[in-house]
Amino acid sequence: MKTAPELKVLAFQEDALLAGRPMEDIFAYDSDNGVFVVADGVSLWEDIEYVGRYPKRSGSARLSRVFCKEFVDYLSHHPQADIKKGFIAGNTAAAEVNKDRSKYDVFSKHRGLYAATAAMVHIREKTLEWAHICDAGIVVIGKNGDIKLRREGCSHSFQWPHDTRNYGVNTWTFFARTIVRNAMGHEGQRLGYGVITGEPEAVHYLETGKRKLVSGDVVVIYSDGFAPYFSLAQFRKILATWESSQELERKIMQIIEKKTAWLSKELHGNRIDLRASHEVITNKLKKILGKRFKEVEWGKEKTLIAIKI
């Protein structure tokens, strides 16, 4: 039974400029029942969670796919359930992907947990229920391109020591994935990994909310590759005013190409081994891009679902 209002929907996906690793963004939706989700697989870390070539068939992408399917199926069949129950259903299904893996085996077996971040919404009549975990995000844009709601990021998830970043990105990542996320809280509770892994503790890190929508609102859920684009008034405007999915897709591509043309040119002919460590890749990019290094984020893989009310 259809439970959502008439919705205009566009699902858009773009691979990273730095090709070589598998696409780990996954999306799924049931527009008749107003259920939408975008998940972003967490890449494994070389020599800790995998050894050798990065796997062509990403386990984190598979976990994302399982999560998305179960989330959509659950809320489509249980339209009165809250979004947290949909998340729990998806996360429980994701546990099967990690049944032979453990975050405690990262050193001895190089078999850390596959994981994903996600943003999700459930629209019934003109009520939006939203949720996200870690750095996948949700934005609600009004008719004039103004941002009515935006939620993303996961820096709040853990209490980080202030000096951790002084030791370099590899040390920081090692600390995050093998100590902080494996720790016990002050009261002896398991902290969980802070993203979708199948661990029941993941629900602790889920942010949720509700708001009323009005005709003309556009709800967007996205992976972190699109995060910088919402700072562009032009990008928000085309989302606010789109009439056809084909036209919106074309305009999004134009903006991406405009923002990344220089990056594509700079990277052309510069061989970057994506099987190398994060630190090696980062140092190589800094050498090539100089002061504009931070703008590499515009060229990351990216996925969004835009829903116009």
Backbone bond lengths (Angstrom), bond angles and torsions (degrees), N, CA, C in turn:
res aa  C-N    CA-C-N  psi(-1)  N-CA   C-N-CA  omega(-1)  CA-C   N-CA-C  phi
1 M - - - 1.456 - - 1.513 110.01 -
2 K 1.317 116.55 133.99 1.456 120.91 -178.84 1.516 109.84 -73.36
3 T 1.330 116.88 128.01 1.467 120.59 -177.62 1.516 113.34 -118.96
4 A 1.334 117.50 -7.99 1.463 120.55 -177.62 1.526 110.19 -103.46
5 P 1.349 118.01 156.52 1.463 120.13 172.96 1.525 110.00 -68.29
6 E 1.341 115.84 172.54 1.463 119.23 175.30 1.526 108.79 -62.56
7 L 1.311 116.09 123.55 1.461 121.27 -175.71 1.521 109.90 -123.63
8 K 1.321 115.30 140.82 1.459 121.50 172.35 1.523 106.47 -98.01
9 V 1.343 117.69 128.95 1.462 120.61 -170.19 1.528 110.63 -130.95
10 L 1.332 115.06 137.70 1.459 120.94 168.88 1.525 108.64 -132.08
11 A 1.326 116.81 126.70 1.467 122.37 170.31 1.517 107.18 -105.81
12 F 1.326 116.62 126.15 1.462 122.17 -174.21 1.519 109.33 -130.71
13 Q 1.335 115.95 138.00 1.464 120.69 -179.56 1.525 109.53 -142.86
14 E 1.338 115.54 137.83 1.464 121.38 179.76 1.525 108.35 -136.36
15 D 1.328 117.63 130.93 1.461 121.46 179.24 1.529 110.01 -74.28
16 A 1.330 115.86 164.25 1.456 121.31 -178.28 1.522 111.09 -74.37
17 L 1.347 115.53 150.61 1.465 119.76 173.69 1.523 110.73 -62.71
18 L 1.334 116.42 -37.35 1.459 121.14 176.84 1.514 108.44 -83.57
19 A 1.313 116.48 80.23 1.459 121.02 -178.31 1.525 109.78 -72.67
20 G 1.310 116.14 162.16 1.458 119.99 177.01 1.509 112.77 135.01
21 R 1.322 116.02 -23.66 1.461 120.09 172.77 1.523 108.59 -109.13
22 P 1.330 117.24 154.86 1.466 119.09 -177.38 1.522 111.93 -67.95
23 M 1.336 116.39 150.72 1.451 121.45 172.77 1.521 108.88 -64.27
24 E 1.327 117.01 124.81 1.462 120.94 -178.21 1.528 112.60 -114.17
25 D 1.348 117.00 5.89 1.462 121.90 172.64 1.525 109.08 -84.77
26 I 1.325 116.04 135.09 1.462 122.24 178.97 1.529 108.02 -134.49
27 F 1.326 116.92 145.92 1.464 119.75 174.25 1.523 109.58 -137.87
28 A 1.338 116.00 160.15 1.459 122.10 175.69 1.522 108.05 -157.73
29 Y 1.328 116.57 153.38 1.466 118.27 176.79 1.522 111.29 -162.40
30 D 1.326 114.36 160.66 1.454 124.46 172.10 1.525 105.45 -132.59
31 S 1.332 116.74 94.89 1.462 119.78 -173.12 1.525 112.42 -67.73
32 D 1.343 117.46 -29.06 1.468 119.88 178.66 1.527 111.17 -61.42
33 N 1.320 116.35 -34.31 1.464 120.45 -178.66 1.529 112.54 -107.30
34 G 1.334 116.96 7.96 1.460 121.13 172.21 1.512 114.70 67.92
35 V 1.338 117.22 33.48 1.465 121.02 -176.73 1.533 108.86 -113.82
36 F 1.325 116.55 125.10 1.471 121.51 -174.69 1.522 109.34 -141.27
37 V 1.344 116.64 142.96 1.466 120.35 178.75 1.522 110.41 -152.16
38 V 1.336 115.15 141.60 1.466 123.53 170.94 1.518 107.27 -124.80
39 A 1.324 117.39 129.07 1.470 121.60 177.09 1.521 109.15 -122.79
40 D 1.319 115.17 148.22 1.465 121.82 -178.22 1.525 108.19 -127.43
41 G 1.328 116.61 109.98 1.459 120.83 -179.49 1.518 112.08 -62.48
42 V 1.318 116.81 137.71 1.461 122.59 178.36 1.526 108.48 -83.48
43 S 1.321 116.53 118.43 1.464 120.19 -177.63 1.528 111.16 -63.84
44 L 1.326 115.63 143.18 1.460 120.53 177.34 1.531 110.51 -71.41
45 W 1.301 115.39 159.39 1.459 121.74 -176.60 1.521 110.08 -107.06
46 E 1.332 114.83 125.17 1.459 121.32 -174.38 1.523 112.13 -58.86
47 D 1.348 115.54 137.97 1.467 125.43 176.85 1.527 113.71 68.65
48 I 1.328 117.01 -2.11 1.466 120.46 172.75 1.527 108.53 -114.04
49 E 1.347 116.09 -54.27 1.470 120.37 -178.10 1.523 112.90 -104.25
50 Y 1.295 117.79 -9.57 1.468 121.02 170.79 1.523 108.10 -157.47
51 V 1.319 114.98 160.16 1.464 121.55 177.43 1.516 107.77 -129.86
52 G 1.339 116.99 140.33 1.458 120.42 179.36 1.510 111.73 90.17
53 R 1.324 116.58 -149.63 1.461 120.73 -178.69 1.530 110.99 -68.23
54 Y 1.322 115.04 143.87 1.467 118.71 175.69 1.528 108.25 -63.57
55 P 1.335 117.67 133.18 1.480 119.60 -174.72 1.524 112.27 -61.99
56 K 1.329 115.77 131.80 1.462 120.20 178.80 1.519 111.02 -66.02
57 R 1.317 116.09 -36.93 1.458 120.17 176.21 1.522 107.44 -96.98
58 S 1.292 115.04 96.47 1.462 120.81 -173.93 1.523 111.50 -69.12
59 G 1.333 115.58 124.54 1.457 120.18 174.91 1.511 112.12 -65.49
60 S 1.334 117.04 -33.73 1.467 120.14 178.42 1.526 111.11 -68.73
61 A 1.339 117.08 -34.05 1.462 119.88 174.85 1.527 110.09 -66.47
62 R 1.324 116.52 -40.31 1.480 120.29 178.44 1.526 110.48 -63.42
63 L 1.334 116.97 -43.71 1.462 120.22 177.32 1.522 110.43 -61.22
64 S 1.340 117.57 -41.84 1.463 121.43 178.36 1.524 110.77 -59.97
65 R 1.327 115.87 -41.98 1.465 120.40 -178.67 1.531 111.05 -64.84
66 V 1.331 116.33 -43.47 1.468 121.02 178.30 1.525 110.17 -62.44
67 F 1.332 116.17 -45.67 1.463 120.10 179.95 1.523 111.15 -59.60
68 C 1.341 116.82 -49.40 1.462 120.87 -177.25 1.528 111.77 -60.49
69 K 1.312 116.45 -45.38 1.462 120.18 -178.75 1.523 111.28 -61.68
70 E 1.320 116.84 -46.43 1.457 119.76 -177.30 1.527 111.39 -69.43
71 F 1.324 117.34 -37.51 1.463 120.84 177.70 1.525 110.50 -59.33
72 V 1.341 115.91 -49.52 1.464 120.42 -179.12 1.528 110.72 -65.61
73 D 1.325 117.39 -45.34 1.470 120.66 -179.40 1.528 111.07 -59.74
74 Y 1.325 116.31 -43.72 1.468 119.44 -176.18 1.524 111.11 -63.29
75 L 1.330 117.88 -50.80 1.461 119.50 -175.85 1.523 112.01 -73.92
76 S 1.336 117.48 -25.62 1.462 119.53 174.98 1.522 111.11 -67.83
77 H 1.332 116.15 -33.40 1.468 121.02 179.86 1.523 113.12 -93.58
78 H 1.333 116.96 -11.83 1.473 121.92 178.06 1.528 108.11 -131.58
79 P 1.331 117.30 67.45 1.473 120.32 -170.87 1.523 114.43 -64.71
80 Q 1.326 118.01 -17.74 1.467 120.08 179.34 1.531 112.27 -91.91
81 A 1.319 117.16 -5.81 1.469 120.40 179.75 1.522 110.04 -72.86
82 D 1.336 116.15 151.49 1.461 118.13 177.41 1.529 109.76 -79.85
83 I 1.316 115.50 165.75 1.462 120.97 -172.04 1.526 111.62 -67.57
84 K 1.319 117.17 -27.57 1.460 120.00 178.55 1.526 110.80 -62.99
85 K 1.332 117.05 -37.09 1.465 119.67 178.16 1.522 111.15 -66.43
86 G 1.332 116.40 -36.07 1.462 119.58 175.14 1.512 111.19 -63.72
87 F 1.332 115.89 -41.40 1.466 120.30 177.66 1.521 110.91 -62.15
88 I 1.316 116.80 -45.61 1.466 120.76 -179.20 1.533 110.21 -61.31
89 A 1.337 117.03 -40.35 1.471 120.43 178.38 1.523 110.37 -61.93
90 G 1.326 116.71 -45.16 1.458 120.37 179.60 1.511 112.41 -66.05
91 N 1.317 116.68 -42.20 1.459 121.03 179.94 1.525 111.35 -66.28
92 T 1.313 116.96 -38.43 1.471 120.87 177.57 1.523 110.68 -63.51
93 A 1.337 116.59 -41.85 1.472 120.07 177.44 1.520 110.65 -64.40
94 A 1.342 116.54 -36.05 1.465 120.74 -178.93 1.521 112.22 -64.70
95 A 1.335 117.20 -24.36 1.470 120.70 179.63 1.523 111.74 -58.71
96 E 1.320 117.01 -29.99 1.468 120.67 -179.36 1.526 110.99 -63.31
97 V 1.343 117.21 -34.07 1.466 121.25 -179.91 1.534 110.42 -66.26
98 N 1.333 116.23 -29.86 1.467 121.11 -177.18 1.533 113.49 -101.51
99 K 1.331 116.89 14.35 1.460 119.26 -172.28 1.523 113.30 -61.64
100 D 1.331 118.42 -27.17 1.470 121.32 -179.56 1.524 111.99 -106.42
101 R 1.349 116.75 16.37 1.456 120.65 -177.56 1.525 109.77 -126.13
102 S 1.314 115.97 159.55 1.465 120.12 179.52 1.512 109.99 -151.73
103 K 1.320 116.86 138.85 1.464 119.96 176.71 1.524 111.13 -69.14
104 Y 1.326 117.06 -12.98 1.462 120.57 178.16 1.527 111.96 -87.65
105 D 1.351 116.45 -3.45 1.468 121.07 -179.78 1.520 112.68 -106.45
106 V 1.330 117.64 14.87 1.459 118.55 -172.89 1.531 112.57 -64.95
107 F 1.323 118.21 -29.89 1.458 120.03 -178.33 1.526 111.52 -85.51
108 S 1.316 117.08 -47.69 1.460 120.39 -173.58 1.523 112.93 -77.58
109 K 1.329 117.66 -33.85 1.458 120.63 -173.73 1.533 113.38 -122.86
110 H 1.306 117.26 -5.32 1.470 121.56 -178.59 1.528 110.40 53.11
111 R 1.311 115.31 46.87 1.460 120.76 -176.62 1.526 109.98 -131.41
112 G 1.326 115.32 58.08 1.457 119.61 175.79 1.519 111.29 -65.30
113 L 1.306 116.57 168.49 1.454 121.29 -177.05 1.527 112.03 -71.61
114 Y 1.322 116.01 136.24 1.458 119.83 165.30 1.528 107.40 -68.30
115 A 1.315 116.24 149.07 1.464 118.56 -173.44 1.521 110.39 -154.03
116 A 1.333 115.69 167.19 1.464 120.97 178.54 1.519 109.92 -155.48
117 T 1.319 115.22 152.70 1.459 122.06 165.73 1.529 106.68 -99.30
118 A 1.326 117.37 166.59 1.470 118.55 -179.22 1.519 111.11 -161.33
119 A 1.342 114.42 151.95 1.459 123.10 169.34 1.514 107.30 -128.35
120 M 1.332 116.28 141.31 1.459 118.93 -173.00 1.519 110.25 -150.46
121 V 1.337 116.30 150.98 1.457 121.06 176.57 1.520 110.11 -139.97
122 H 1.340 113.26 155.23 1.466 121.65 174.53 1.522 105.72 -134.04
123 I 1.342 116.76 117.94 1.458 122.33 -176.88 1.517 108.99 -111.39
124 R 1.333 115.86 120.00 1.465 121.88 177.08 1.519 107.53 -125.68
125 E 1.351 115.87 126.28 1.454 120.75 -170.54 1.529 106.81 51.22
126 K 1.329 119.81 -118.56 1.462 119.69 176.79 1.521 111.32 -120.40
127 T 1.320 114.61 34.47 1.458 120.48 174.71 1.521 108.85 -109.59
128 L 1.323 115.27 126.66 1.459 122.23 178.33 1.518 109.38 -100.50
129 E 1.328 116.70 126.89 1.459 121.73 167.55 1.524 106.45 -112.36
130 W 1.318 117.25 126.64 1.456 121.41 -174.78 1.523 110.38 -124.88
131 A 1.343 114.53 159.49 1.461 120.74 175.12 1.521 108.15 -156.79
132 H 1.318 115.87 151.26 1.459 119.81 171.16 1.517 109.08 -151.80
133 I 1.310 115.27 155.34 1.456 121.50 175.87 1.523 107.99 -131.87
134 C 1.295 116.04 122.94 1.450 125.35 -177.81 1.532 110.51 63.50
135 D 1.349 119.04 -142.88 1.455 119.37 -162.22 1.522 116.67 -93.05
136 A 1.327 119.42 16.21 1.463 119.87 161.52 1.528 106.58 -78.14
137 G 1.350 117.97 153.13 1.453 118.00 -170.57 1.509 114.77 -136.18
138 I 1.341 113.88 170.82 1.460 122.95 175.99 1.515 108.71 -135.33
139 V 1.336 115.41 138.87 1.455 122.73 176.40 1.527 108.01 -133.65
140 V 1.329 116.15 140.18 1.465 121.44 168.36 1.525 106.81 -114.53
141 I 1.340 115.58 123.61 1.452 122.30 -176.40 1.527 109.22 -113.78
142 G 1.345 115.60 133.30 1.454 120.76 178.45 1.511 112.53 -83.89
143 K 1.324 116.12 179.70 1.467 121.73 -175.25 1.522 113.18 -59.46
144 N 1.329 117.00 -29.70 1.465 120.91 -177.16 1.523 113.18 -93.38
145 G 1.327 116.48 6.61 1.459 120.11 -179.24 1.514 113.10 86.12
146 D 1.339 116.90 8.25 1.461 120.57 177.92 1.516 110.40 -79.35
147 I 1.329 116.60 148.16 1.460 121.66 179.52 1.524 109.76 -88.65
148 K 1.324 116.46 117.38 1.460 121.95 179.05 1.525 112.00 -91.07
149 L 1.322 115.32 -28.35 1.466 121.30 -179.09 1.514 107.99 -153.62
150 R 1.335 116.81 137.20 1.453 120.44 171.96 1.516 108.76 -148.41
151 R 1.330 115.62 129.25 1.456 121.67 178.00 1.529 108.73 -138.83
152 E 1.337 116.29 128.51 1.459 122.02 176.70 1.519 107.84 -165.45
153 G 1.321 116.47 173.17 1.457 121.15 173.84 1.516 113.13 93.53
154 C 1.345 114.79 157.52 1.466 119.54 -179.24 1.523 112.41 -140.49
155 S 1.332 117.43 18.07 1.460 118.97 179.76 1.517 111.94 -65.54
156 H 1.351 115.80 -20.71 1.462 120.11 179.95 1.528 112.56 -77.20
157 S 1.325 117.10 -12.31 1.461 120.29 -169.94 1.519 113.91 -66.40
158 F 1.331 117.15 -31.96 1.459 120.22 -175.23 1.526 110.25 -133.86
159 Q 1.303 115.83 156.72 1.453 121.37 174.62 1.523 108.75 -88.41
160 W 1.338 116.40 103.04 1.460 120.95 -175.72 1.526 110.58 -89.82
161 P 1.336 118.57 134.51 1.465 120.59 169.85 1.530 109.74 -59.44
162 H 1.326 117.56 141.29 1.460 121.11 -172.10 1.529 113.23 -65.62
163 D 1.327 117.77 -27.15 1.466 119.07 -173.10 1.526 113.55 -96.94
164 T 1.334 119.17 6.16 1.462 121.50 -174.45 1.521 112.38 -58.57
165 R 1.320 117.92 -43.54 1.456 121.63 -174.87 1.526 112.56 -68.70
166 N 1.322 118.37 -14.96 1.459 120.85 179.30 1.525 112.54 -67.67
167 Y 1.330 117.07 -14.18 1.456 120.71 -173.80 1.523 113.83 -98.99
168 G 1.328 117.82 7.14 1.453 120.09 177.70 1.517 112.04 95.42
169 V 1.347 115.50 158.05 1.453 120.56 -172.03 1.522 112.46 -66.88
170 N 1.340 118.08 -34.65 1.459 119.10 179.84 1.523 111.49 -66.86
171 T 1.331 116.32 -43.31 1.463 119.87 178.60 1.524 110.36 -65.23
172 W 1.330 115.87 -41.20 1.457 120.15 179.71 1.526 110.84 -62.29
173 T 1.355 116.48 -45.10 1.460 120.73 179.65 1.527 110.87 -64.85
174 F 1.318 116.10 -42.08 1.457 120.64 177.22 1.532 110.14 -58.44
175 F 1.309 116.07 -46.57 1.463 121.30 179.67 1.530 110.68 -59.96
176 A 1.341 116.36 -45.08 1.451 121.04 -177.33 1.522 112.35 -63.75
177 R 1.336 115.56 -44.60 1.464 119.06 -170.39 1.522 113.44 -86.60
178 T 1.305 117.82 -20.32 1.469 118.02 -174.81 1.517 113.76 -115.91
179 I 1.336 118.27 -13.94 1.464 120.00 -178.46 1.526 111.03 -119.80
180 V 1.347 116.93 -63.40 1.455 119.93 -175.96 1.526 111.27 -58.41
181 R 1.326 116.30 -48.72 1.458 119.40 -174.18 1.522 113.22 -79.27
182 N 1.305 118.13 -4.02 1.459 121.25 176.99 1.520 111.39 -107.49
183 A 1.320 116.54 4.72 1.462 120.36 -168.14 1.520 112.80 -85.38
184 M 1.318 114.53 177.48 1.459 123.76 174.37 1.520 108.06 -109.22
185 G 1.319 116.96 145.92 1.448 121.60 177.33 1.517 111.59 -76.84
186 H 1.330 115.67 177.87 1.465 120.92 -177.23 1.527 112.69 -61.35
187 E 1.320 116.05 -26.99 1.456 120.31 -178.73 1.523 112.23 -102.04
188 G 1.333 116.75 15.63 1.451 121.24 175.87 1.516 114.95 84.80
189 Q 1.341 117.25 6.40 1.462 119.80 -179.29 1.525 110.56 -82.09
190 R 1.337 116.15 148.15 1.470 120.24 174.87 1.521 108.32 -70.34
191 L 1.326 116.35 136.51 1.455 120.35 -177.76 1.519 112.56 -82.53
192 G 1.326 117.82 -28.81 1.455 119.27 -175.03 1.504 110.60 78.36
193 Y 1.320 117.12 172.35 1.459 122.83 -170.95 1.527 112.83 -87.84
194 G 1.331 117.65 -10.96 1.458 120.56 176.63 1.509 115.22 83.10
195 V 1.324 117.14 -0.48 1.466 123.23 175.89 1.531 106.94 -139.66
196 I 1.328 116.20 -177.14 1.462 120.39 -178.27 1.522 109.10 -78.29
197 T 1.315 116.84 117.95 1.465 122.15 177.97 1.521 111.97 -136.22
198 G 1.327 116.56 -9.54 1.455 121.55 -170.26 1.509 112.13 99.75
199 E 1.328 117.88 -13.23 1.458 120.82 175.73 1.534 109.21 -69.12
200 P 1.334 118.11 132.51 1.471 119.07 -179.15 1.521 112.75 -62.68
201 E 1.338 118.04 -23.45 1.465 120.42 -179.86 1.523 112.78 -65.64
202 A 1.341 117.48 -15.21 1.469 120.42 -178.19 1.518 111.69 -56.81
203 V 1.333 117.51 -32.59 1.469 120.25 -176.69 1.525 111.23 -62.31
204 H 1.315 117.88 -23.44 1.467 121.79 178.70 1.527 111.16 -61.86
205 Y 1.327 117.61 -28.60 1.463 122.47 -175.72 1.530 112.75 -95.44
206 L 1.326 116.46 -0.60 1.459 120.80 -178.88 1.529 109.83 -75.90
207 E 1.330 116.75 128.16 1.464 122.01 172.80 1.521 108.44 -100.68
208 T 1.318 117.12 134.28 1.456 121.37 -177.32 1.530 110.40 -134.60
209 G 1.326 115.57 162.79 1.458 120.39 175.89 1.515 111.17 -172.91
210 K 1.332 115.26 171.64 1.463 122.06 177.77 1.521 109.34 -135.56
211 R 1.330 115.87 152.49 1.457 120.31 172.51 1.520 108.55 -159.97
212 K 1.333 114.89 155.26 1.455 120.94 174.98 1.524 109.54 -80.51
213 L 1.313 115.39 144.47 1.454 121.83 176.81 1.526 109.32 -111.04
214 V 1.334 115.95 155.57 1.461 121.14 174.68 1.518 108.16 -123.20
215 S 1.320 115.92 160.19 1.464 120.03 179.47 1.525 109.95 -57.04
216 G 1.327 115.57 133.20 1.452 120.96 -178.35 1.511 114.22 99.97
217 D 1.342 117.35 -17.23 1.462 119.86 175.19 1.531 109.74 -63.12
218 V 1.328 115.19 146.65 1.458 120.99 174.13 1.520 108.07 -122.58
219 V 1.318 115.29 124.36 1.466 122.32 177.78 1.519 107.34 -101.39
220 V 1.332 116.40 129.85 1.461 120.93 -179.63 1.521 109.14 -127.60
221 I 1.320 116.75 127.91 1.465 121.62 169.56 1.522 107.11 -113.48
222 Y 1.342 116.83 144.88 1.458 118.58 -168.37 1.520 111.71 -156.77
223 S 1.326 115.53 155.48 1.461 121.26 170.23 1.527 108.38 -82.44
224 D 1.332 117.34 166.09 1.463 120.41 -169.82 1.531 113.52 -65.85
225 G 1.330 118.48 -14.82 1.451 119.99 176.74 1.522 113.44 -62.62
226 F 1.326 116.74 -23.92 1.459 120.27 178.23 1.529 112.54 -91.53
227 A 1.319 118.97 -7.86 1.460 121.45 -174.65 1.531 113.51 -51.46
228 P 1.348 120.19 -47.33 1.465 118.44 -177.75 1.523 114.07 -67.40
229 Y 1.323 117.70 -22.35 1.458 120.54 -175.13 1.521 112.92 -69.39
230 F 1.326 117.78 -23.69 1.462 119.81 -179.68 1.521 112.51 -74.61
231 S 1.324 117.30 -6.38 1.467 120.29 172.61 1.524 111.31 -79.23
232 L 1.330 117.53 -11.12 1.471 122.67 -178.53 1.525 109.97 -91.29
233 A 1.337 116.34 118.12 1.461 120.43 178.32 1.527 111.30 -58.70
234 Q 1.335 116.77 -36.61 1.465 120.85 -179.86 1.521 111.06 -63.70
235 F 1.323 116.69 -39.85 1.459 121.04 179.68 1.532 110.24 -64.98
236 R 1.321 116.27 -45.48 1.460 119.66 178.86 1.530 110.97 -63.96
237 K 1.333 115.91 -36.58 1.465 120.01 -177.94 1.520 111.83 -65.59
238 I 1.328 117.47 -42.25 1.469 118.11 -178.90 1.528 110.74 -68.84
239 L 1.330 116.89 -30.41 1.460 119.54 175.28 1.528 110.86 -69.22
240 A 1.331 115.87 -35.80 1.463 120.39 -177.04 1.524 112.54 -73.45
241 T 1.338 117.09 -26.20 1.467 120.15 -170.15 1.521 114.49 -115.73
242 W 1.322 118.63 9.51 1.467 119.12 -174.15 1.528 112.70 -67.45
243 E 1.319 114.15 145.42 1.461 121.26 179.67 1.524 111.83 -113.11
244 S 1.344 116.72 -34.21 1.464 119.39 178.83 1.521 109.60 -131.73
245 S 1.313 116.33 148.50 1.465 121.34 -178.94 1.521 110.88 -63.68
246 Q 1.349 116.63 -38.89 1.456 120.12 -178.85 1.531 110.86 -63.54
247 E 1.332 115.86 -41.23 1.458 120.37 -179.86 1.525 110.94 -67.70
248 L 1.317 116.96 -41.80 1.465 120.40 179.34 1.521 110.57 -64.10
249 E 1.309 117.21 -43.63 1.462 120.75 179.16 1.533 110.83 -59.81
250 R 1.324 116.60 -42.43 1.457 120.86 179.43 1.531 111.28 -63.02
251 K 1.319 116.69 -42.25 1.467 120.67 -178.36 1.532 111.82 -70.56
252 I 1.330 116.75 -35.94 1.466 119.48 175.75 1.524 110.09 -62.61
253 M 1.329 116.12 -44.05 1.463 119.77 179.08 1.524 111.22 -61.67
254 Q 1.316 117.24 -38.71 1.461 120.72 179.23 1.528 110.89 -62.03
255 I 1.325 116.72 -42.18 1.468 120.09 179.91 1.525 110.43 -67.29
256 I 1.326 117.26 -42.81 1.470 120.51 178.82 1.531 109.94 -60.54
257 E 1.318 116.62 -46.22 1.461 120.52 -178.97 1.525 111.41 -63.60
258 K 1.323 116.72 -37.66 1.462 120.56 178.91 1.525 111.07 -66.10
259 K 1.338 116.69 -40.74 1.462 120.84 -177.34 1.522 112.79 -76.88
260 T 1.325 117.81 -20.99 1.470 119.89 -174.28 1.518 114.09 -115.18
261 A 1.324 117.90 1.66 1.469 119.95 -178.17 1.525 111.37 -58.66
262 W 1.323 116.77 -45.93 1.470 120.21 -179.79 1.526 110.66 -64.00
263 L 1.351 115.90 -38.31 1.459 120.65 -178.97 1.521 110.64 -65.84
264 S 1.328 116.29 -43.64 1.460 120.75 177.69 1.524 110.76 -60.08
265 K 1.326 116.15 -40.60 1.461 121.15 179.88 1.532 111.05 -65.43
266 E 1.341 116.77 -43.85 1.463 121.01 -178.83 1.527 111.90 -65.85
267 L 1.319 116.47 -35.19 1.458 120.21 -176.67 1.529 112.34 -83.25
268 H 1.319 116.65 -17.87 1.462 120.25 -178.33 1.530 110.15 -60.86
269 G 1.322 115.96 124.50 1.458 120.94 178.86 1.518 114.57 85.95
270 N 1.341 117.45 -8.15 1.461 121.02 176.78 1.528 108.72 -97.35
271 R 1.298 115.98 109.97 1.462 120.60 -176.16 1.529 110.32 -76.98
272 I 1.311 116.03 122.26 1.466 121.70 178.16 1.520 107.84 -122.64
273 D 1.308 116.29 120.26 1.455 122.02 -178.42 1.526 109.15 -84.99
274 L 1.332 115.84 105.60 1.458 120.04 -177.82 1.522 112.99 -75.14
275 R 1.314 116.46 -1.42 1.476 118.90 173.61 1.524 110.21 -85.68
276 A 1.336 116.38 -9.11 1.462 120.21 -179.50 1.524 109.99 -73.76
277 S 1.327 115.57 171.37 1.460 120.35 179.60 1.525 109.93 -68.70
278 H 1.330 114.97 160.81 1.455 121.71 178.22 1.524 110.37 -55.69
279 E 1.324 116.67 -41.11 1.458 121.28 -177.27 1.525 111.41 -66.65
280 V 1.332 117.72 -41.44 1.459 121.45 179.06 1.525 110.29 -64.31
281 I 1.340 116.46 -44.75 1.464 120.81 179.19 1.528 110.10 -62.60
282 T 1.336 116.29 -45.12 1.467 120.77 -179.94 1.527 111.56 -59.47
283 N 1.319 117.59 -46.20 1.464 121.16 -179.06 1.526 111.71 -64.25
284 K 1.348 115.87 -36.72 1.459 120.31 177.99 1.530 110.56 -65.14
285 L 1.324 115.79 -44.79 1.456 120.22 -179.99 1.529 111.39 -65.45
286 K 1.319 117.01 -38.44 1.464 120.37 178.38 1.522 110.76 -62.34
287 K 1.315 116.16 -38.56 1.464 120.85 179.45 1.523 111.02 -66.39
288 I 1.334 116.71 -39.22 1.459 121.38 -177.97 1.532 111.42 -76.02
289 L 1.337 116.60 -43.64 1.459 121.01 -169.45 1.520 114.24 -96.08
290 G 1.330 116.66 -16.50 1.455 120.16 178.33 1.516 112.88 60.01
291 K 1.342 116.82 -131.09 1.465 121.83 -175.52 1.520 112.89 -65.88
292 R 1.313 116.91 -17.41 1.473 120.10 -178.14 1.527 111.78 -93.61
293 F 1.327 116.97 14.66 1.460 120.51 -176.51 1.532 112.37 -54.22
294 K 1.322 116.81 -43.04 1.467 119.38 -175.98 1.525 112.67 -62.70
295 E 1.328 116.59 -20.15 1.457 119.49 -179.31 1.524 112.93 -76.19
296 V 1.326 116.90 -0.79 1.464 120.01 176.38 1.523 110.50 -62.49
297 E 1.334 117.09 -21.65 1.469 120.12 -179.59 1.531 112.40 -61.66
298 W 1.340 117.79 -24.21 1.457 120.56 178.57 1.528 111.65 -66.47
299 G 1.344 116.48 -21.07 1.456 120.09 -176.24 1.521 114.53 -102.08
300 K 1.331 117.54 9.91 1.469 120.45 179.37 1.532 110.75 -69.74
301 E 1.346 115.83 160.88 1.462 118.52 172.94 1.515 108.04 -62.15
302 K 1.322 116.18 147.51 1.463 119.94 -172.13 1.519 111.16 -151.41
303 T 1.315 115.62 144.92 1.457 122.29 179.46 1.521 108.39 -142.70
304 L 1.322 116.93 140.51 1.471 120.29 171.93 1.513 110.45 -144.95
305 I 1.312 114.52 156.07 1.474 122.29 165.88 1.514 106.09 -122.30
306 A 1.329 117.04 122.33 1.450 122.77 176.22 1.527 108.92 -105.18
307 I 1.324 116.65 131.73 1.465 122.33 -177.55 1.517 108.49 -126.88
308 K 1.315 117.00 116.01 1.458 121.04 179.96 1.523 110.41 -98.69
309 I 1.313 115.82 129.37 1.472 121.02 -177.27 1.532 110.07 -85.02
